[in-house]
Amino acid sequence: MRARLSSELLRLAGRPDQRHPAVTLSPAPSLADIADRISTHREAVSRELSRLIAIGLIRRDKGDLVINDVAKLRELVNEARGEF
């Protein structure tokens, strides 16, 4: 589920400007919407987003979701898939 959520966040981020490591998803998708997209439940999405917030990869800013470091998030997805 972690890799699916991170992959979905990357998909929503699109192709960010390489000069700026952060991307803002505005407005932030609801937890239920994300859960539906990755075939899980809202609570699992909430827990994983909390983990990503705790390690500093994402943050909430009012009604937005900010991915602080798209490249690092991509690294996590690649590691989960066994790609380095």
MDAnalysis code that builds the backbone (N, CA, C; Angstrom):
import MDAnalysis as mda
import numpy as np

u = mda.Universe.empty(252, n_residues=84, atom_resindex=np.repeat(np.arange(84), 3), trajectory=True)
u.add_TopologyAttr("name", ["N", "CA", "C"] * 84)
u.add_TopologyAttr("resid", np.arange(1, 85))
u.add_TopologyAttr("resname", ["MET", "ARG", "ALA", "ARG", "LEU", "SER", "SER", "GLU", "LEU", "LEU", "ARG", "LEU", "ALA", "GLY", "ARG", "PRO", "ASP", "GLN", "ARG", "HIS", "PRO", "ALA", "VAL", "THR", "LEU", "SER", "PRO", "ALA", "PRO", "SER", "LEU", "ALA", "ASP", "ILE", "ALA", "ASP", "ARG", "ILE", "SER", "THR", "HIS", "ARG", "GLU", "ALA", "VAL", "SER", "ARG", "GLU", "LEU", "SER", "ARG", "LEU", "ILE", "ALA", "ILE", "GLY", "LEU", "ILE", "ARG", "ARG", "ASP", "LYS", "GLY", "ASP", "LEU", "VAL", "ILE", "ASN", "ASP", "VAL", "ALA", "LYS", "LEU", "ARG", "GLU", "LEU", "VAL", "ASN", "GLU", "ALA", "ARG", "GLY", "GLU", "PHE"])
u.atoms.positions = np.array([
    [0.823, -1.182, 0.000],
    [0.000, 0.000, 0.000],
    [0.873, 1.254, 0.000],
    [2.006, 1.197, 0.680],
    [2.890, 2.370, 0.719],
    [3.318, 2.786, -0.680],
    [3.746, 1.823, -1.469],
    [4.205, 2.138, -2.824],
    [3.055, 2.640, -3.685],
    [1.868, 2.059, -3.518],
    [0.711, 2.517, -4.308],
    [0.358, 3.960, -3.963],
    [0.389, 4.304, -2.675],
    [0.077, 5.678, -2.277],
    [1.130, 6.638, -2.813],
    [2.387, 6.296, -2.625],
    [3.459, 7.169, -3.124],
    [3.385, 7.322, -4.639],
    [3.087, 6.231, -5.334],
    [2.944, 6.295, -6.795],
    [1.789, 7.199, -7.196],
    [0.690, 7.117, -6.465],
    [-0.467, 7.968, -6.770],
    [-0.129, 9.435, -6.514],
    [0.584, 9.722, -5.441],
    [0.993, 11.105, -5.173],
    [1.902, 11.620, -6.289],
    [2.800, 10.770, -6.765],
    [3.662, 11.171, -7.884],
    [2.842, 11.418, -9.145],
    [1.857, 10.569, -9.387],
    [1.005, 10.750, -10.565],
    [0.261, 12.080, -10.469],
    [-0.263, 12.382, -9.294],
    [-0.994, 13.637, -9.100],
    [-0.067, 14.847, -9.230],
    [1.190, 14.666, -8.858],
    [2.159, 15.769, -8.942],
    [2.497, 16.118, -10.384],
    [2.312, 15.157, -11.291],
    [2.643, 15.412, -12.691],
    [4.142, 15.483, -12.870],
    [4.559, 16.308, -13.797],
    [5.992, 16.488, -14.058],
    [6.428, 17.828, -13.477],
    [6.986, 17.778, -12.267],
    [7.357, 19.043, -11.622],
    [8.558, 19.698, -12.296],
    [8.650, 20.981, -12.106],
    [9.801, 21.756, -12.564],
    [11.032, 21.246, -11.816],
    [12.058, 20.861, -12.537],
    [13.259, 20.283, -11.924],
    [13.970, 21.265, -10.992],
    [13.741, 22.548, -11.168],
    [14.404, 23.539, -10.317],
    [13.763, 23.629, -8.944],
    [12.541, 23.123, -8.815],
    [11.806, 23.204, -7.550],
    [11.465, 21.799, -7.087],
    [12.013, 21.371, -5.949],
    [11.777, 20.002, -5.494],
    [10.369, 19.773, -4.942],
    [9.653, 20.845, -4.626],
    [8.332, 20.709, -4.010],
    [7.211, 20.911, -5.034],
    [6.103, 20.216, -4.795],
    [4.910, 20.345, -5.622],
    [3.713, 20.469, -4.685],
    [2.801, 21.381, -5.012],
    [1.593, 21.560, -4.210],
    [0.394, 20.995, -4.948],
    [-0.333, 20.118, -4.266],
    [-1.586, 19.587, -4.795],
    [-2.693, 20.430, -4.187],
    [-3.322, 21.234, -5.017],
    [-4.316, 22.174, -4.530],
    [-5.584, 22.106, -5.371],
    [-6.690, 21.834, -4.765],
    [-6.854, 21.411, -3.372],
    [-6.386, 19.971, -3.210],
    [-6.059, 19.626, -1.981],
    [-5.612, 18.259, -1.697],
    [-6.754, 17.285, -1.947],
    [-6.455, 16.149, -2.546],
    [-7.509, 15.141, -2.720],
    [-7.927, 14.599, -1.354],
    [-9.168, 14.194, -1.242],
    [-9.633, 13.646, 0.036],
    [-8.997, 12.281, 0.273],
    [-8.940, 11.893, 1.527],
    [-8.398, 10.584, 1.872],
    [-9.214, 9.475, 1.222],
    [-10.517, 9.647, 1.209],
    [-11.394, 8.639, 0.604],
    [-11.148, 8.538, -0.903],
    [-10.936, 9.671, -1.551],
    [-10.666, 9.662, -2.994],
    [-9.362, 8.925, -3.290],
    [-8.331, 9.223, -2.521],
    [-7.057, 8.535, -2.717],
    [-7.228, 7.040, -2.458],
    [-7.925, 6.710, -1.390],
    [-8.142, 5.294, -1.048],
    [-8.845, 4.565, -2.180],
    [-9.858, 5.188, -2.758],
    [-10.567, 4.570, -3.892],
    [-9.628, 4.347, -5.072],
    [-8.765, 5.307, -5.322],
    [-7.855, 5.218, -6.474],
    [-6.832, 4.100, -6.328],
    [-6.434, 3.801, -5.075],
    [-5.383, 2.792, -4.878],
    [-5.930, 1.517, -4.227],
    [-7.243, 1.380, -4.211],
    [-7.897, 0.158, -3.721],
    [-7.531, -0.198, -2.280],
    [-7.731, 0.755, -1.404],
    [-7.527, 0.517, 0.019],
    [-8.578, 1.304, 0.786],
    [-8.423, 1.426, 2.075],
    [-9.393, 2.180, 2.864],
    [-8.786, 3.483, 3.374],
    [-9.657, 4.396, 3.717],
    [-9.258, 5.745, 4.112],
    [-8.291, 5.731, 5.293],
    [-8.513, 4.850, 6.241],
    [-7.674, 4.802, 7.437],
    [-6.218, 4.460, 7.085],
    [-6.037, 3.551, 6.142],
    [-4.679, 3.189, 5.722],
    [-3.987, 4.376, 5.059],
    [-4.734, 5.111, 4.252],
    [-4.172, 6.306, 3.602],
    [-3.791, 7.330, 4.661],
    [-4.655, 7.522, 5.644],
    [-4.385, 8.474, 6.715],
    [-3.110, 8.107, 7.467],
    [-2.951, 6.837, 7.816],
    [-1.746, 6.391, 8.535],
    [-0.489, 6.620, 7.703],
    [-0.549, 6.283, 6.422],
    [0.640, 6.425, 5.580],
    [0.968, 7.892, 5.331],
    [-0.041, 8.727, 5.129],
    [0.229, 10.160, 4.974],
    [0.858, 10.714, 6.250],
    [0.384, 10.258, 7.410],
    [0.972, 10.693, 8.684],
    [2.438, 10.294, 8.767],
    [2.760, 9.096, 8.280],
    [4.151, 8.644, 8.274],
    [4.997, 9.522, 7.351],
    [4.463, 9.830, 6.164],
    [5.197, 10.677, 5.216],
    [5.374, 12.088, 5.768],
    [4.395, 12.566, 6.510],
    [4.514, 13.878, 7.163],
    [5.599, 13.819, 8.231],
    [5.595, 12.745, 9.025],
    [6.567, 12.608, 10.117],
    [8.006, 12.576, 9.616],
    [8.228, 11.992, 8.438],
    [9.601, 11.948, 7.911],
    [9.923, 13.149, 7.025],
    [8.954, 14.063, 6.897],
    [9.215, 15.326, 6.208],
    [9.055, 15.321, 4.702],
    [8.512, 14.243, 4.132],
    [8.348, 14.206, 2.674],
    [7.154, 15.011, 2.194],
    [6.122, 15.086, 3.013],
    [4.958, 15.878, 2.633],
    [4.519, 16.710, 3.828],
    [3.673, 17.684, 3.559],
    [3.075, 18.477, 4.638],
    [1.720, 18.976, 4.172],
    [0.897, 19.253, 5.122],
    [-0.407, 19.850, 4.831],
    [-0.280, 21.354, 5.021],
    [-0.875, 22.102, 4.115],
    [-0.849, 23.560, 4.202],
    [-2.241, 24.057, 3.871],
    [-3.003, 24.332, 4.913],
    [-4.415, 24.719, 4.763],
    [-5.132, 23.600, 4.024],
    [-5.704, 23.840, 2.882],
    [-6.421, 22.807, 2.139],
    [-5.571, 22.109, 1.091],
    [-4.266, 22.348, 1.129],
    [-3.356, 21.789, 0.129],
    [-2.507, 20.671, 0.728],
    [-1.952, 19.875, -0.147],
    [-0.979, 18.857, 0.231],
    [0.291, 19.182, -0.534],
    [1.382, 19.367, 0.199],
    [2.650, 19.753, -0.420],
    [3.607, 18.575, -0.358],
    [4.092, 18.160, -1.510],
    [5.141, 17.141, -1.574],
    [6.455, 17.911, -1.529],
    [7.160, 17.796, -0.415],
    [8.375, 18.590, -0.204],
    [9.528, 18.185, -1.101],
    [9.617, 16.899, -1.428],
    [10.748, 16.414, -2.219],
    [10.269, 15.288, -3.138],
    [9.910, 15.662, -4.349],
    [9.376, 14.697, -5.322],
    [10.416, 13.633, -5.647],
    [11.671, 14.017, -5.772],
    [12.717, 13.050, -6.112],
    [12.863, 11.993, -5.020],
    [12.812, 12.402, -3.775],
    [12.925, 11.453, -2.666],
    [11.712, 10.522, -2.636],
    [10.538, 11.053, -2.897],
    [9.335, 10.224, -2.955],
    [9.465, 9.193, -4.076],
    [9.989, 9.616, -5.209],
    [10.222, 8.701, -6.333],
    [11.224, 7.608, -5.940],
    [12.255, 7.972, -5.178],
    [13.232, 6.988, -4.700],
    [12.543, 5.926, -3.839],
    [11.641, 6.344, -2.965],
    [10.926, 5.390, -2.116],
    [10.118, 4.410, -2.950],
    [9.467, 4.907, -3.985],
    [8.676, 4.045, -4.864],
    [9.599, 3.058, -5.573],
    [10.713, 3.534, -6.093],
    [11.650, 2.663, -6.796],
    [12.229, 1.601, -5.867],
    [12.541, 1.976, -4.625],
    [13.049, 1.003, -3.661],
    [12.002, -0.066, -3.371],
    [10.755, 0.345, -3.224],
    [9.679, -0.605, -2.943],
    [9.474, -1.572, -4.112],
    [9.724, -1.098, -5.304],
    [9.581, -1.937, -6.499],
    [10.836, -2.761, -6.781],
    [11.889, -2.526, -6.009],
    [13.135, -3.257, -6.232],
    [13.992, -2.653, -7.315],
    [13.707, -1.400, -7.679],
    [14.491, -0.688, -8.704],
    [15.395, 0.313, -7.985],
    [16.652, 0.357, -8.378],
    [17.554, 1.290, -7.719],
    [18.203, 2.203, -8.684],
])
